[in-house]
């Protein structure tokens, strides 16, 4: 690894709202060729830090240095920008360059191999036909997993000196994650990654920047991700132990000072020294680094049905999947009743999201949703939100009977305070949008719960709490997830592998 510093933050302060800083006198440096993980709670400012590096945002105080000044920077964002969704794939990649590239198709073909698109994300009859088909497709026609690979490829095709990856494993299946991990392990330039996937991060990181949501500082660590997590844990234990000893010493000295002060005479001078010693000990008490907050345990209550309801919530008569030579449809007879959990599996691009979108609409060929069933839908790109709407109003309209106290109390359990609830949804971080989605589902009390990659953007500390709530949900649940550990914590009654059709 080269010793030269390529990125340096010097006493950087940044705030979106007056006197509410995201960063406060933050200082750190990144060496050329390093692979750095950005850690921090949802809303701590990780994506903002990326924007400060690219120059999209500027600090209120302090300086951000990129050396050399002409170092190229590319960012693979979390979600596809809406203004690019209508572009063809070819035109989307053309936006990566300031000048027209006459060999653009070849560059795209090469970068597709890097991100493993031809292998598992798109159908292929022949290499040339497949490339032509892909390049002429609209970005919006692609699945979430396919778009995730495009976002990554769009950054890589620029061959940047600094590669910024914002949640790059979202929507990727296991094969895609493994391919990305291998690529990053071999990448010789500088990489900064935001992710909540601990195993993915640990495979290639050689340093960590931790954004502390409480102090607004940036802590810098050497070593891989899990080493850093263990180091932070041990440091907290040491600090707590040190503080316990100091508090005992302070208590003893103050008690002795009281005794000597009441004896009078020369002992008053001793009492004064004891009080001074206690005050000195108080200065030695350290501020223990606070752990990231975790959402509270919650439940998603099932919709109440009348006594004549027969328990049948969803009936499937056919299932479709995208295969090499087109769409494959298979007739089935499947009934999803109350307290039944169904998992759809299969690689990116096979049609899982399309299947869930059809079910969430409540009507379509090949399935039937029982009359008056409320459908709760966790959409992976949060496209079912009105981004201009305030978060509070999005929760309010989900409640059958509005109760502001219940709304705010439930939201607080998802770390959504009054300030966040008063903001438009567009202003929330992707992680906060995910928590808002779960909060809305908890307030909605659906009869059918549809979840499309519900771990996307969510801090790993929250996932066991979410899994526990889904495990105990008593309505009908249909889910897609590429995280095996998360799925293993949830009761699954039936599994449909679209790859086996």
Rosetta blueprint (number, residue, H / E / L):
1 X L
2 X L
3 X L
4 X L
5 X E
6 X E
7 X E
8 X E
9 X E
10 X E
11 X E
12 X E
13 X E
14 X E
15 X E
16 X E
17 X E
18 X L
19 X L
20 X E
21 X E
22 X E
23 X E
24 X E
25 X E
26 X E
27 X E
28 X E
29 X E
30 X E
31 X E
32 X L
33 X L
34 X L
35 X E
36 X E
37 X E
38 X E
39 X E
40 X L
41 X L
42 X L
43 X L
44 X L
45 X L
46 X H
47 X H
48 X H
49 X H
50 X H
51 X H
52 X H
53 X H
54 X H
55 X L
56 X L
57 X L
58 X L
59 X L
60 X L
61 X E
62 X E
63 X E
64 X E
65 X E
66 X E
67 X L
68 X L
69 X L
70 X L
71 X L
72 X L
73 X E
74 X E
75 X E
76 X E
77 X L
78 X L
79 X L
80 X L
81 X L
82 X H
83 X H
84 X H
85 X L
86 X L
87 X L
88 X E
89 X H
90 X H
91 X H
92 X H
93 X H
94 X H
95 X L
96 X L
97 X L
98 X L
99 X L
100 X L
101 X L
102 X L
103 X L
104 X H
105 X H
106 X H
107 X H
108 X H
109 X H
110 X H
111 X H
112 X H
113 X H
114 X H
115 X L
116 X L
117 X H
118 X H
119 X H
120 X H
121 X L
122 X L
123 X L
124 X L
125 X L
126 X L
127 X H
128 X H
129 X H
130 X H
131 X H
132 X H
133 X H
134 X H
135 X H
136 X H
137 X L
138 X E
139 X H
140 X H
141 X H
142 X L
143 X L
144 X H
145 X H
146 X H
147 X H
148 X H
149 X H
150 X H
151 X H
152 X H
153 X H
154 X H
155 X H
156 X H
157 X L
158 X L
159 X L
160 X L
161 X L
162 X E
163 X E
164 X E
165 X E
166 X E
167 X L
168 X L
169 X L
170 X L
171 X L
172 X L
173 X L
174 X H
175 X H
176 X H
177 X H
178 X H
179 X H
180 X H
181 X H
182 X H
183 X H
184 X H
185 X H
186 X H
187 X L
188 X L
189 X L
190 X E
191 X E
192 X E
193 X E
194 X E
195 X L
196 X L
197 X L
198 X H
199 X H
200 X H
201 X H
202 X H
203 X H
204 X H
205 X L
206 X L
207 X E
208 X E
209 X E
210 X E
211 X E
212 X L
213 X L
214 X L
215 X L
216 X L
217 X L
218 X E
219 X E
220 X E
221 X E
222 X E
223 X L
224 X L
225 X H
226 X H
227 X H
228 X H
229 X H
230 X H
231 X H
232 X H
233 X H
234 X H
235 X H
236 X H
237 X H
238 X H
239 X H
240 X H
241 X H
242 X H
243 X H
244 X H
245 X H
246 X H
247 X H
248 X H
249 X H
250 X H
251 X H
252 X H
253 X H
254 X H
255 X H
256 X H
257 X H
258 X H
259 X H
260 X H
261 X H
262 X H
263 X H
264 X L
265 X L
266 X L
267 X H
268 X H
269 X H
270 X H
271 X H
272 X H
273 X H
274 X H
275 X H
276 X H
277 X H
278 X H
279 X H
280 X H
281 X H
282 X H
283 X H
284 X L
285 X L
286 X L
287 X L
288 X L
289 X L
290 X L
291 X L
292 X L
293 X L
294 X L
295 X L
296 X L
297 X L
298 X L
299 X L
300 X L
301 X L
302 X L
303 X L
304 X L
305 X L
306 X L
307 X L
308 X L
309 X L
310 X L
311 X L
312 X E
313 X E
314 X E
315 X E
316 X E
317 X E
318 X E
319 X E
320 X E
321 X E
322 X E
323 X E
324 X L
325 X L
326 X E
327 X E
328 X E
329 X E
330 X E
331 X E
332 X E
333 X E
334 X E
335 X E
336 X E
337 X E
338 X L
339 X L
340 X L
341 X E
342 X E
343 X E
344 X E
345 X E
346 X L
347 X L
348 X L
349 X L
350 X L
351 X L
352 X H
353 X H
354 X H
355 X H
356 X H
357 X H
358 X H
359 X H
360 X H
361 X H
362 X L
363 X L
364 X L
365 X L
366 X L
367 X E
368 X E
369 X E
370 X L
371 X L
372 X L
373 X L
374 X L
375 X E
376 X E
377 X E
378 X E
379 X L
380 X L
381 X L
382 X L
383 X L
384 X L
385 X L
386 X L
387 X L
388 X L
389 X L
390 X E
391 X H
392 X H
393 X H
394 X H
395 X H
396 X H
397 X L
398 X L
399 X L
400 X L
401 X L
402 X L
403 X L
404 X H
405 X H
406 X H
407 X H
408 X H
409 X H
410 X H
411 X H
412 X H
413 X H
414 X L
415 X L
416 X L
417 X L
418 X H
419 X H
420 X H
421 X H
422 X L
423 X L
424 X E
425 X H
426 X H
427 X H
428 X L
429 X L
430 X H
431 X H
432 X H
433 X H
434 X H
435 X H
436 X H
437 X H
438 X H
439 X H
440 X H
441 X H
442 X H
443 X H
444 X H
445 X L
446 X L
447 X L
448 X E
449 X E
450 X E
451 X E
452 X E
453 X L
454 X L
455 X L
456 X L
457 X L
458 X L
459 X L
460 X H
461 X H
462 X H
463 X H
464 X H
465 X H
466 X H
467 X H
468 X H
469 X H
470 X H
471 X H
472 X L
473 X L
474 X L
475 X L
476 X E
477 X E
478 X E
479 X E
480 X E
481 X L
482 X L
483 X L
484 X H
485 X H
486 X H
487 X H
488 X L
489 X L
490 X L
491 X L
492 X L
493 X L
494 X E
495 X E
496 X E
497 X E
498 X H
499 X H
500 X H
501 X L
